[in-house]
Structure formats: C-alpha cells, structure tokens
Amino acid sequence: MAQTKRILVACGTAIATSTVVAIAIEEALRDRGIPVNIRQCKASEVASLVQGVDLVVTTTPVPSNLGVPVIQTLAFLTGIGKEATIEQIVKALGA
C-alpha cells in the first residue's frame, strides 16, 4: 500500500472554501488509489502548520518559501482546470 500523503488545504477562514477543496482532493486521490490525510486551515496559519506536510493547496496567496510545494488554485471552486490541477497535485506528491 502506498504511503499516506499529507496535504494542508488553506483558504481565508478555513470554513467553507477549504472544505470544498479538501473533499474534492480527497475524492480525486482516492479514485487514483492515493491515500491522503488532509488538514484544513486559514491562510494565515499555513507557515505554522506546514511542518510534516507533503503539499499545500490554497485558494489564496500564502508564503512561497515554505519548503514544500504550494499550489494556489480556484479550480475546485470554478471547475475550470480541475483535472489539470489534480494531475499537478499527483505530480507534486510524487504519486
């Protein structure tokens, strides 16, 4: 079984938007057989929560010098470019 990947999903308030994104990522990766553990947070919390994660996916700007890949996208909200973003996530996870 593949190693569980850890993803931090951030939005402005860590309520609605990050939930939509987290669910979409979890479903897409599960369909690809990639186990994932997703944590949601506010964009302002990313720097303090990034340790131990494999990837940050955010809907709003966050620092780029976090030491892990960061994908900023609205694709899960608009549907535009969603599949390309999922592939970008898979690639960033090395899965």
C-alpha positions as MATLAB code, in Angstrom:
seq = 'MAQTKRILVACGTAIATSTVVAIAIEEALRDRGIPVNIRQCKASEVASLVQGVDLVVTTTPVPSNLGVPVIQTLAFLTGIGKEATIEQIVKALGA';
ca = [
       0.000    0.000    0.000;
       1.209    3.487   -0.832;
       2.371    5.830    1.903;
      -0.267    8.279    3.097;
       0.388   11.762    1.757;
      -0.268   14.780    3.966;
      -1.874   17.856    2.428;
      -2.619   21.192    4.062;
      -5.590   22.964    2.430;
      -5.871   26.676    3.148;
      -8.384   29.408    2.448;
      -9.196   32.732    4.038;
     -11.192   31.458    7.018;
     -10.797   27.638    6.961;
     -14.549   27.138    6.796;
     -16.435   26.681    3.531;
     -13.912   27.044    0.735;
     -11.246   24.811    2.226;
     -13.893   22.179    2.932;
     -14.983   22.092   -0.723;
     -11.357   21.863   -1.863;
     -10.400   19.231    0.720;
     -13.321   16.969   -0.197;
     -12.608   17.288   -3.921;
      -8.917   16.465   -3.453;
      -9.662   13.541   -1.162;
     -12.147   12.039   -3.646;
      -9.860   12.549   -6.641;
      -6.853   10.989   -4.938;
      -8.877    8.121   -3.507;
     -10.079    7.346   -7.047;
      -6.399    7.144   -8.045;
      -5.527    4.874   -5.123;
      -3.507    7.543   -3.291;
      -4.101    7.554    0.479;
      -4.232   11.072    1.849;
      -4.592   12.876    5.158;
      -5.916   16.397    4.678;
      -5.928   19.194    7.236;
      -7.715   22.494    6.687;
      -6.515   25.856    7.950;
      -6.628   29.597    7.455;
      -4.086   31.047    5.037;
      -2.576   32.959    7.953;
      -1.869   29.645    9.740;
      -0.037   27.882    6.916;
       3.505   28.800    7.961;
       2.943   27.474   11.488;
       1.274   24.218   10.330;
       3.386   23.274    7.314;
       5.879   21.084    9.146;
       5.352   17.447    8.249;
       3.095   18.029    5.232;
       3.895   16.994    1.673;
       1.931   19.718   -0.120;
      -0.021   22.921    0.477;
      -3.080   23.629   -1.672;
      -4.547   27.080   -1.217;
      -7.203   29.322   -2.705;
      -5.473   32.480   -1.564;
      -1.852   33.660   -1.507;
       0.452   32.159    1.114;
       4.222   32.439    1.549;
       6.127   30.598   -1.185;
       9.192   29.789    0.921;
       7.560   27.035    2.981;
       9.920   24.225    1.999;
       7.130   22.180    0.371;
       5.289   22.577   -2.934;
       2.440   25.101   -2.913;
      -0.415   25.017   -5.406;
      -2.663   28.066   -5.464;
      -5.872   27.363   -7.364;
      -9.561   28.129   -7.676;
     -10.136   25.151   -9.981;
     -12.078   23.198   -7.365;
     -14.481   26.094   -6.972;
     -14.895   27.050  -10.627;
     -14.408   23.657  -12.236;
     -12.106   25.285  -14.778;
      -8.837   23.387  -14.986;
      -9.836   20.949  -12.241;
      -8.394   17.833  -13.907;
      -5.129   19.628  -14.712;
      -4.871   20.756  -11.089;
      -5.487   17.214   -9.841;
      -2.675   15.998  -12.086;
      -0.460   18.797  -10.741;
      -1.247   17.641   -7.184;
      -0.472   13.997   -8.036;
       2.830   15.054   -9.602;
       3.755   17.287   -6.637;
       3.100   14.372   -4.286;
       5.303   12.095   -6.364;
       2.454    9.616   -6.533;
];
